[in-house]
Structure formats: structure tokens, C-alpha cells
Amino acid sequence: MSPTEITVNGTARPCAAGPHTSLLDWLRGEGLTGAKEGCAEGECGACAVLVARPDGSEHTRWISVNACLPLALAYDGQEVVTAEGLGAPPAPGQQAALHPVQREMADRGGSQCGYCTPGFVCAMAAEFYRPERGGQAPHEGAECGANGFDLHALSGNLCRCTGYRPIRDAAYALGEPDPLDPLAERRDRAAPPARATEVSASDLSASDLPGSDATFVRPTDLPDLLTRLAATPDAVLVAGATDAGVERNLRHTRPSSVLAIDHLEELRGLHHSPDSVEIGAALTLSEIERALAGRVPLLDQLFPQFASRLIRNAATLGGNLGTGSPIGDAAPVLLALGATLVLASAEGEREVPLDDYFTGYRRSVRVPGELIRAVRIPLPAAPHAAFLKVAKRRFDDISSVAVAIALRLERGTVASVRIGLGGVAATPVRALATEEALMGNAWDAETVSRAARTLAQEGTPLDDHRASARYRSAMLEQSLMRFHAEHRPTKPLQKDGFDQRNHSENWGEAR
């Protein structure tokens, strides 16, 4: 294997990190201390940096990610830009020239203590360089400036002292990148290719696990990955590390074997057919959102409510389902969509309905040596659908209750319905009793009221720090009542039969 190195701010640096060293810790060890650790779980954005990712086969897209979560070795051969690398280096006897984002933040008072500022600057720079931003006019209901800047690009960044108005003003004041801007020019060349990486802690003179034999491996392709997984079935698979990074930082887990799968092309496809769409397990949510371009409207409702842009730039459907968490937001939506999972191992592949995938708290039907290769969603999607999420914050928070509904009507009667629930049982579940109460009946207030009372009893809600069992049951009941109010047969619909209004507000607080 070639020596590991990461190109940071345009300069290749040897990376002698251990298998469990985070990108943030490695950067700070290199003297690049602008990125900070705040929450260590991807919620504050103080650690945000820019990374180069493929935008098609011939272009690069700059995206922002939380550096506290991924492993440094996952960026072997890749390009990273920190806040220190945005401005031009100083000429002899002069100060460094500020980047346009840095200049606007300074001029408009977007920084006070400065702890969060480098993270804001990097997240803002990713949106500054977003190819689609130029000339984009704000649309109704969008938090978007006249310059096309999507304020939700900063949804994963928290500031304790400045307040967000001057930060928003700085974002909305940005123009277009200068044609000679090196990072703008970089978009016109291909992103760095993935390369195989294999590092053992025992081979390092200074390891984050002294005396251990922990290993980090990026396999060359899917067959190589499946062979290694068969040999070490307890290995941890890591794509965006939005869950594994939290486990490492807060629970101090140190698996003996880490297999990086985020760059494997066999896990990163997205294929359409007349009757389905297949989504690779290692595609990030942001990549899926751009690639689907509205083809599955229920997923379009999920994405803005799934954590933050920083997280969606790294998180994957494979990871969200692979953890088996009962509060993962993707599972209820995919249950409502009737999704199946393609599971792969060295022995071959099998397809499993998501309804049958979860077997208990963080347990599934996957056997040792098996992984999720892809998610398949049948088409056409139901014309009436909604994802309704109750959380303490409107964005970037964990669900107390999540409800996904997909409905098809024929002459005012329920022809098909699927309801996925999260946060109300040890696993994500289908609301089968409620579906039965609706099927074949008129889509009217009497039917829905009766079914809503049934929905309130679905699952086994708990009392915990996020919500009480009584509150969760009440929100389940109200979710169906609200859905009916917004999807009555007499309600004017767009041509495809889908109400395109935004369902992302925290409806639970209003009731």
C-alpha cells in the first residue's frame, strides 16, 4: 500500500493517524486549529470543513462535513479545505486576503467569540460554491436570499452569542465566485479517485490504540469487501460515520476492524426503471436528493427534516438502516414506500422487504458477513404522501415520533395505504391495524376518526426524556387527522395528484 496522505489546503500531508483518529483530531494535530470540537456528535458545526466530492465523472463539488465524526484515514488520497485555507496567503509584509465569505462575516458582525465562526465559514463556503446557486431566485416558502443562498446550508451550525441575523445577512450578501478563484476553478476537474487503504495500529509508532492490532481498511471493490467481511464478520462498516463517529466520541467504542465503504462504486449507484428505483447503500442523502430530483416526493419531504445539511452530506440510507435504530427517520418513510433491501455477502445476494428486516432493538435479519448493498423502492409512488415528524426542535433533532403515510384513492375510497412509524416501539413498524381500518373504506371524516383512534394504540410508546407515552399516542392520532385535512378528495391537487406544500413544520407543538 502507498503511504497515506491527505491534501489539505492544496498541500499533500502524510497522514500517520491511527485507525480511530478522527479527521478533526488529525487536523488539529497538524496545527490547523480553526475547526473546533463542540458537541462531538455532529450537531453544532464548530468542526465543519470543506471536502472535494465527485459531481459527475468530470467535475468536483465542494461540500461541508463535520470533521469530528469521520476517521482521518477515510480521507486518504482526498482533498480537504479548512477555514485557514480559504483566504489567499499573505504577501511579504501584508495581511492575508480574506475569502468573500470571511469578509462578509467580518463586515456584518457575524462573529463575536469566534468559536463557531470557522465552522460557519466552511459551511457557508460550500453553499457559496454550489453550482446551482448562481442566479437562483427565491421561491415561495424558501429560506433563500435573492442571491440563491439556501440558508438551510447552515442548519447544522450553532452560535451561542452572535445571533443569526448578521450571519444570515452575510450569507445573503455573497455574490458569485470570481472566475479565477482556485476553489471555483477546481470544480471543473474530476474529484480525487478513491484508493485502497490498509493501516494497522500496531504498525504505527504512535497509535491512538497503543499495543492493539486494530485495522482500518478501504477495500478495492465489492468482492474484496465481502471477502474481508466474511473473514472478520464483527468488522464495523463505515460510510459517513454519522453514527459510528458518535459511538467513538461519546461511548469510546474502538472496534478491532473498520471497513470503509463510502467510495465503493458498487454501493454508489442510482438506477431507474419503469417499476422501481434502486439506491446504492453508500450514496449520501444529499446525493440521493440531487439525483432523484423529485421523482419520489415522500423522500423529498424526508430530506429537509433529516438532521442537517452537514449530516446529509455524509449520512447514507445503508447506514441509517444498518444501525437498526428505532428512531432513524429513513425507516418510516421507506416502510410507507414499500421498500426492499438488497443484502449481499460472499455467498450471494437476497432481497428482503423492509417490513421483515427489523427483528428487535438494533437487530435485523442480516447475518454475519452480510451488508446492505442497495434499497429498492417500487414505482409509481402513491400520489398522496406525507412525512410528519415531532421533535423538540424544528430541524436538526431526533424524532420523538415520526409518521410516514402513502395513500392511493379511487373514487374517494382508500385503494391502498401504508403507514410507517418511528419512535413508538423497539423497531420502526408498520401501522397494520390502522391500514386495515382504512382499506376499502371511504376517505371521509368518520373513517379517519375511527382509524386515528386505532393509530393512537399502535406500537409500544415509552416515557423518556424526549416525550411521554401519552404524548406520543396523541401525536399518532393527530397525524392521521392532519393528513386527512390536507388530502381530502375535494382538495385541489397538482397534476400528479400530489400536494406539494411543505409539511416540515413542527405540527406537534401546535396541537
N, C-alpha and C positions, 0 to 999 in steps of 0.2 A: 504494500500500500504506500502511496505517496504521503509525505509529511502533511499533517493537517494545517490548513491556513485559512484565514478569513480576510477578505478585502474590506477594510474599514476606512471610510472617508477617502477612498481612492488608493489606499496603500495596503498591500498584502502583508499580513502579520501572521507569524507562526502561532498556532493555537495548541498549546500544550495543556489543554484543560482535561480534567478527569471526566469519566462517564456521567457524573451527576452535577457538574458545574453548570450553572445557568448562564445564559448569554449575558445577562446583566452583571453577574459577578465577574465574569471574564473581562468584560469591557472596563469595568471599574478597576480591575487589577492591571489593566493596560494604561491606566491614568486618565481614562475618559469618564470623568465623574459627573458629567451633566445629568445623565439618567440616574434616577434615584429609586430606592426601594421604599414604597409607602405601605401598601397593603399586603404585598407578596402573593396576591391571588388574582391579579388582573382586573381589579375594579377601580383603581384610582388613576392609572395612566401616567404616573410620575416617571415610569421606566420606559416610555414609548420611544421607539427608534424606527427608522425607515429601512425597509429591505427591498431588494430587487426581485420581482417575480415575473414569470412569463406572461405576456399579453399577446397570445397567439404565438406562432413559431418564430417570428422575426422582430418582435418588439418587447419592450420591458415596461412593466407598470410598477411604480413606487407605491408600496403600501406601508401602513404603520402597524406595528405589533407591540405587545407587551414583552419587554426583554426579560422580565422576572420569571417567565414561565418556560420558554423553550430552553433546551440544552445548547451550550455553545457549540458542541460538536455537530449539532444538526445544521450548522451554517458553514461547515467545511466546504470550501470552494465557492461560497456565496458572497454577496455584496451587502454591506450594512453601512448606513449613514447615521451618525449621531448628531445631536444638536451642535456639537463642536465643528462638524464638517459641513454645515450648511453655508456659512458665510465664506467669503473669499479670504485667503490667508493675508496677513498684513504685509505691506511693502516695508522696506527698511525705514525705521523711524516713524511709521504710521500705524494707526489702529486698523484692525481687521474690518473689512467691509461687511456690513450686516446683510443677511439674506432678506428679501422682501417681507417674509413672514416675521422675522425678528424685528425688522424696522417698524412694521405696523404695530406689533405688540408693545414696543418701547414707546412709540409716539402716542399711542392711545391709552396708555396706562394699564395695559393688560397684565402687569406683573407687580407684585409687592414683595413678599418674602422671597419669591423666586424658586421655591422648592419644586412646584409643579410646572414651572414655565418651560423647561426643556422638553417635557413630555407633550405639553400643549403645542409647542412649536413643531415638533416632529409630526404629530397627528394633523396639524394644520397644513404642513408642507405636503403631506400625502394627498390631501384634498386639493391643494394648490396645483399639483401636477396631474390630477386626474384628467385623462384625455377628454372625457365627455363634458367637462365643466365649462369650457370656453363658450361664451355666448348663450349659455343655457338660461332661459328666463324662468323666474319663479312660477310655480303652478299653485293652484288653489289648495290651501291646507298645508303646503310645504313650509318647512322652516329653512328657507333658501333665500339668499341675497340676490340682488339684481345681477351680481357677477357670477351667478350659478353656484356659489359656495353652499354646500349642503351642511348645515350646522350639526346634523347628526353624525358627521365625521368626528365630532368632539364629544360624543355621548359617553365615551369611556374615560374621559379626563375630568378629574375633580379639582376644584380650587377652594381652599378654606378661607381666603382672606380678600381676594380682589373683587369677587362678584363677577358675574358672567357678562354684564353689558359691555364693558370695554373689550373683553375678549371677542365677543360677537362683532363689535364694531371693527376690530382689527381684521377679522375674517371677511367681513363684507366689504372692506376697503381694498382687498387684494385685486390686482389686475391680472393680466396674462403673463406667464413666464417670458423672460427675454429669450429671443431665439438662440442667443449664444450661451444661455445658462447651461452649464455642464450637465446638470441633472435632467434638464429638459431634453438636451441632445441625446442623453443616454437612453431615453425611451425609444429611440429609433433603431436600436440594435437589440439583438436577442439577449435574453436573460442568461445568466450563467447556467450551464448544464449541471445536472446532478452528477455526483461522482461517488463511487463506493468508498466507504469509510469503515475502518475497524480499529478500535482503540481499547486496550485493556488497562485497567488501573494499575495492575502490577508491573506494567512496562514503563510507567511514568516515575520519574524521580520524586515528584511532588504531586501526590494524588489527593483528591478530595475523599478518598476512602483508603487510607494507609493500610497496606498489607492485604487488601482484598483482591479478588480476581474479577471484579465487576467489569463488564464489557459493554461497549457501545458499538453497534454495527449498523451501517446502512447497506442493505443487500444490493446486488447489481440489478436484479429483476424479480418478478413474482415467483418463478420456480426456485430461485435461490432463497427468497424469503420463506417459502413454505417448507423447504428442506431444513433450514435453520430452526424454524418454529417447531417442526416435528422432533428435532433433536433436543430443543430446550422449550418445552411447552409452557413453562412458567415465565418465559420472557415477557416483558411489558412492551406492547406495541405503542409507538408514539408517532402521532402526526402533528397536530398543532400544539399538543401538550397543555391545552387549557384545563384539563382535569389532572393529568399526571404531574404537571408543574405545581398545582396546589397541594397535591398529596406530598410532593417532595418538600415544599417550603413550609407547610403548616403541620404536617404529620410526620415529616422526616423519613419518609419511606425511601429506601435505597435498594431497588431491585438488583439482582446479580447480573441480569442481562436485559439490555434495552435494544430493541429493533426499531429503527427509524423507517417509516413507510411513506412519509409525506411527499417524496419526489418520485415514487414508483409510477411509471406511466400506466401500467395495467390497472392501477387503482384510481386513475385520474381522468377517466373518460366520461363523456356525457353523450348518450346516444338516443336519438328519437326514432320511433317507428309509429305507424298509424295507431297502434293499440297500446303503446307504453312509452315511458321514458326511463332510461337506466342511468343512474347517477353513481359514479365511482365513489368508493368509501373515503378516499383521501382528498377529494375536491373540497376546498374551503367553502363555507356558506356564502361568502362574498362572490366567489367564482360561480357557484351554482346560480345565485341571484342574477348575475350578468348573463350567464349562458341561457337560462330558461326564458328570460325577458318576458315574463308574464304568462307563460304557457300553462302554469299550474297556479291559479290565483290564490289558493289556500296557502301555498308556500310563500307567496308574496305578502300575505298577512303575517306569517310567522317571522320572516327575517327582521323587520324593524323592532320586534319585541324580544328577539333573541340576544340577550346580553348587550354588547356594544359593538361598534364597527371594529375596534381594536381586536375584540374576541372573534368576531365573524371573519376577520381576515386570516384567522388561523384555525378556528374550530371546524370540524368535519361531521357529517352525518354518521360515518362509521364510528367515530369516537363517542359521539353523543349516545348512540345506541349500544356501543360496545361496553360502556360502563354499567349498563343496566340500571341507571338511576331512575327512581320513580318520579323525579321532578325535572327530568330533561324535557325541554319544550318541544323537541322534534318528534318524540314518540306519539303524543296525542294526535298531532297533525297527520303523521304517516299512518296511524291506525284509521283515522277518518278517511284517508285516501285509499285504503285497501292495499297498502304497500306490501311487497315481499322482499326478503333479503336473500342475496346470493352468498352462501357460505362456501369458502374454499379451504382446502387442506392439501397435503401432499397426496392424499388418496383420491382427490377429485372435488367436484362441486355438487351442491344440492341447493334447492330453493325452498325457503321456509316462509310461510305467511307471518307477518309481524304479529298477528293475533296469537300465534303459537310460540313466539320467540321467548318471551319472558316467563320464567318458572318460579321466581321468588325474588326477595330483596337482593338486587345486584347479581342475580343469577339468570342464566339463559340456557337454551338448548345447545349452545356451542360446546363442542368437546375439545379436549386439549389438542393443540396443534391446528385449530381451525380459526379462521378470521372472517370478518365481513368484507367481501370484495365489492359489492355494489348493492344499491337499493333500487328496486323496480316499482314504478308507480303506473297503474293502469290508466289508459286514456279512452274516451274523453273524461275529464274530471266532472264531478257533479256541478251543475250550474249555480246552486245556492250553497255558499260555504262561509264559514267564519271561524277565526281563532280568537277566543276570548280568554284573556289572562288577568288574573287578580294577583297583584303584588303590592308591597308597601311603597315602592317607587314605580313611576310610570315606565321608566326604561332602566336597563342595566340592573335587573334584580331577579331573584329566584322566585318562581311561582309559588303562591300559596295554593292556588287552584288554576288549572289550565283545562279548557274545554275546546275541542275542535269538532265542528259539525259539518257534514257534507250531505246535502239533501237534493233529491230529484223529485219533481212533482209532475203528475199527469192529470190534467183537468181538475186541478185543485185537490188531488188526492196524493198521499205520500207513496211514491213508487219505489223509492229506495232511500235509505238513511243509514249513515254510520256516524257514531259519536265516540271520539277518543277522549279519555280523561287522564290528567296527570295531577299528582299531589294529593290523591284521595285514597291511596292504597299502597301496598308494598311494591307494586309494579304499576306501570301505565296499564290502563284497562279499557276495554270496550264497554259502553253502557248498553249492554244487550237487552236488559229488561225495558229500558226506555225506548230503544229501537223497536222492540216488539209492540210496545204500546202505541207507536206511531204508524207502523207499516200498514198500508191498505186503508187507513182512515183519512177522513177529510182534514186538510191542513187548516183547522179553524181554532178559535179560542178555547172551545170546550175540550177538544182533543189534546191541545198543547198544555192546557192547565192540568189535565189528568196525567199526562206524560211527565210534566215538570215535577209533580209530586213524587213520581217514581224515580226521576233522576236524582232528587234530593237524598234518596236512600241508597244510591249506587256507591260501590266502593266501601272502604272502612276508614273514614276520616279520623284523624287524630287531633288531640290538643297538643300544640307545640308552640315554639317561640314565634312562628310565622302567623298562625291563626288557630282558632279553636275549631273543634269538630263541628259545633253548631254553625259557626260562620261558614265553614266550607260547604256544609249541606245547603245552607241558604243560598250561597253563590251558585251552586249547581242548579238549584231550582230556578233562580233568576236568569241564568244563562240561556235556558231554553225559551223563557218568556221574552227575553230581549231579542233573541234570534227570530222568533215568530213575528215580533213587532216590526222587524226590519226586512222580513222576507215574506210578506203576505202576497197571495196570488194577484191581488189588485194593485200591488205596488209597481209603479213604472220601473222597468228594468232596462239595462242597456241591451244591445242587440244579441249579445251572447247569453243573456239571461242571468248575468252575474252583477250584483250590486257592487259597484267599485268604490263605495265610500270607505273611508278609513275606519277600521274597527280597533285601533290601537289604544284608545283612551282607557284609563283605569276605571272601567264601569263599576267595579265592586265598591269603590269609595262613594259613588253617587247613590247607592242604594243601601 
